């Protein structure tokens, strides 16, 4: 069976979306490592809970949809704050914003989890699938491997950009909340995790709308909610100034290796 080369475009786009933004901001190995510990601890906790209550999370319903969002809010956003708080002495530096921390969280999801951990399976498919007799393949193999994935690339990119923004917000808010000893800065941003409730609803009801429609809705909700949260908490100017400062001057500074 022929395996379409377009199967590799989604993980490749995820890798680019998760990696490229890191190149334009002042880097820190310590924050990069803390983000990895925070993110994968959160994912492990979510998997453990979803596995322990598999019946609940595998059954469509408002309660299950909300639960998926709550888990993301508590673990991905909450642990982003908890890890910075725990490693405060190592993480907090004068003159630094939390942008790189947020981009690092995005890197571990988009580049590593969605990108690199998906691509190897696709490579194996490319090598092995063409040599397997059609009779030994699953009945839906042709709809999995041989279809043109190009129409799915745009919604995937939009979806991953939403993920980038959410994790950027998680990291920025967590860092600034610890830096200023104001946990109240973190609480509104945690609500962005509820976007996963929309994604969970679509996973159970794919016929309700296309992936493109879903991705556009997710991006619109993410951008609007992020703007409103920053505006209502008085952090909009700080966020904008941090981005401008990092883009203009961060690229001229060497990685601090901290």
C-alpha positions in Angstrom: 0.0 0.0 0.0 1.2 3.5 -0.8 1.7 5.7 2.2 1.1 9.4 1.5 4.1 11.7 2.2 1.6 14.3 3.5 1.3 12.2 6.7 4.5 13.9 7.9 3.4 17.4 7.5 1.5 17.7 10.8 4.4 16.6 13.1 6.8 18.7 11.0 4.6 21.8 11.4 4.3 21.1 15.2 8.0 21.0 15.5 8.5 24.3 13.7 5.7 26.0 15.8 7.2 24.8 19.0 10.8 25.5 18.2 11.1 28.7 16.1 9.8 31.1 18.7 12.5 30.1 21.1 15.1 31.5 18.8 13.9 35.0 19.2 13.8 35.3 22.9 16.5 35.4 25.7 17.1 31.8 26.6 17.7 30.1 29.9 18.6 26.4 30.4 17.2 26.4 33.9 13.8 27.7 32.8 13.9 25.2 29.9 14.4 22.3 32.3 11.9 23.5 34.8 9.3 23.8 32.0 10.1 20.2 30.9 9.6 18.9 34.5 6.4 20.9 34.9 4.9 19.9 31.6 5.6 16.2 31.7 4.6 15.9 35.4 1.3 17.5 34.4 0.8 15.1 31.4 1.6 12.1 33.6 -0.9 13.2 36.2 -3.6 13.8 33.6 -3.0 10.4 32.1 -3.0 8.7 35.5 -6.4 10.3 36.4 -7.9 9.7 33.0 -6.8 6.0 33.2 -8.1 5.6 36.8 -11.5 7.0 35.8 -11.5 5.6 32.2 -15.2 4.9 32.1 -16.0 8.5 33.0 -13.6 10.1 30.6 -14.5 7.8 27.7 -18.2 8.6 28.0 -19.5 11.7 26.2 -21.2 14.2 28.4 -20.9 17.8 29.8 -19.3 16.5 33.0 -16.6 14.7 31.1 -16.0 17.6 28.8 -15.6 20.0 31.7 -13.3 17.5 33.5 -10.8 17.5 30.6 -10.6 21.3 30.9 -10.3 21.3 34.6 -7.5 18.8 34.5 -5.5 21.1 32.1 -6.2 24.1 34.3 -5.1 22.4 37.5 -2.1 20.5 36.2 -0.7 22.2 33.2 -1.3 25.8 34.5 -1.1 25.0 38.2 2.1 23.0 38.0 3.7 25.6 35.8 3.3 28.0 38.8 4.2 25.4 41.4 7.5 24.4 39.7 8.6 28.0 39.4 7.6 28.6 43.0 9.6 25.6 44.1 12.7 26.5 42.1 12.3 30.2 42.7 15.9 30.9 43.6 17.1 29.3 40.4 14.4 30.5 38.1 13.8 34.2 38.9 16.3 36.6 37.5 16.3 40.4 37.4 15.2 41.9 34.1 13.7 38.6 32.8 10.0 38.1 31.9 8.2 34.8 31.8 8.0 34.7 28.0 10.7 32.1 27.6 9.2 29.9 30.3 5.8 29.9 28.4 7.5 29.2 25.1 9.4 26.4 26.7 6.1 24.8 27.8 4.9 25.1 24.2 8.1 23.5 23.0 7.7 20.4 25.1 4.1 20.0 23.9 4.3 20.9 20.2 7.9 20.0 19.3 8.4 17.0 21.5 5.0 15.4 22.4 3.1 16.2 19.2 6.1 16.5 16.9 9.0 14.2 17.6 7.1 11.6 19.5 4.6 11.3 16.5 7.1 11.5 13.6 9.0 8.2 14.4 5.7 6.2 14.1 5.0 7.9 10.8 8.5 7.0 9.6 8.0 3.4 10.6 4.7 3.4 8.7 6.4 4.7 5.6 9.0 1.9 5.7 6.8 -1.0 6.7 3.3 -0.4 5.5 4.1 -0.7 1.7 5.5 -4.2 2.2 2.5 -5.6 4.3 0.0 -7.6 2.2 -3.3 -5.7 2.0 -5.2 -8.6 3.6 -3.2 -8.2 6.8 -3.8 -4.5 7.1 -6.8 -3.0 9.1 -9.9 -2.4 7.1 -9.5 1.3 7.5 -5.8 1.3 6.5 -6.4 3.1 3.1 -8.2 5.9 4.9 -5.4 6.2 7.4 -2.2 6.0 5.3 -3.0 6.7 1.7 -5.2 9.8 1.9 -4.0 13.3 1.2 -3.4 15.1 4.5 -2.9 18.5 3.0 -6.4 19.7 3.7 -5.8 18.8 7.4 -2.6 20.8 7.6 -4.1 24.3 7.9 -6.4 23.4 10.8 -3.6 21.5 12.5 -1.3 24.6 12.3 -4.1 26.9 13.6 -4.7 24.4 16.4 -1.0 24.3 17.4 -0.8 28.1 17.3 -3.6 28.1 19.9 -1.6 25.7 22.0 1.4 28.0 21.7 -0.6 31.0 22.9 -2.1 29.1 25.8 1.3 27.8 27.1 2.8 31.2 26.6 0.2 32.6 28.8 0.6 29.9 31.4 4.3 30.4 31.6 4.3 34.2 31.5 1.6 34.4 34.3 3.3 31.7 36.4 6.7 33.5 36.3 5.3 36.9 37.0 3.1 35.7 39.8 6.1 34.1 41.6 8.3 37.1 40.8 5.9 39.5 42.3 4.6 37.1 45.0 1.0 37.6 43.7 -0.7 34.3 43.1 -3.8 36.3 42.0 -2.0 36.9 38.7 -2.1 33.2 38.0 -5.7 32.4 38.8 -7.4 34.1 35.8 -4.9 32.5 33.3 -5.7 29.0 34.6 -9.2 29.4 33.1 -7.5 29.1 29.6 -7.2 25.4 30.3 -10.9 25.1 29.9 -10.3 25.4 26.1 -9.6 21.6 26.3 -13.2 21.2 27.2 -14.1 22.4 23.7 -11.5 20.0 22.2 -12.9 17.1 24.2 -16.5 17.9 23.0 -15.3 17.8 19.4 -13.4 14.5 20.0 -16.7 12.9 20.9 -18.7 14.8 18.3 -16.5 15.1 15.2 -19.6 15.1 12.9 -20.8 18.4 14.5 -18.2 20.5 12.7 -15.0 20.2 10.6 -11.5 20.3 12.1 -11.0 23.6 10.4 -14.0 25.1 12.0 -12.9 23.8 15.4 -9.4 25.1 15.0 -10.7 28.6 14.1 -13.0 28.6 17.1 -10.2 27.5 19.4 -7.9 30.2 18.1 -10.6 32.9 18.4 -11.5 31.9 21.9 -7.8 31.7 22.9 -6.8 35.1 21.6 -10.0 36.8 22.9 -9.7 35.2 26.3 -6.0 35.9 26.6 -6.5 39.6 25.7 -9.4 40.0 28.2 -7.4 38.3 31.0 -4.4 40.5 30.4 -6.6 43.6 30.2 -8.7 42.9 33.3 -5.6 42.0 35.4 -3.8 45.1 34.2 -1.0 43.0 32.7 -1.6 43.9 29.0 1.1 46.6 28.9 3.6 44.4 30.8 3.0 41.6 28.4 3.4 43.8 25.3 6.5 45.6 26.7 8.1 42.2 27.6 7.6 40.9 24.0 9.0 44.1 22.5 12.0 44.2 24.9 12.8 40.5 24.2 12.4 40.8 20.5 14.5 43.9 20.2 17.2 43.1 22.8 16.9 39.4 23.7 18.3 38.2 20.4 21.5 40.3 20.9 22.2 38.6 24.3 23.8 35.2 24.4 22.1 32.4 26.1 22.8 32.8 29.8 23.0 29.0 30.3 21.1 29.3 33.6 
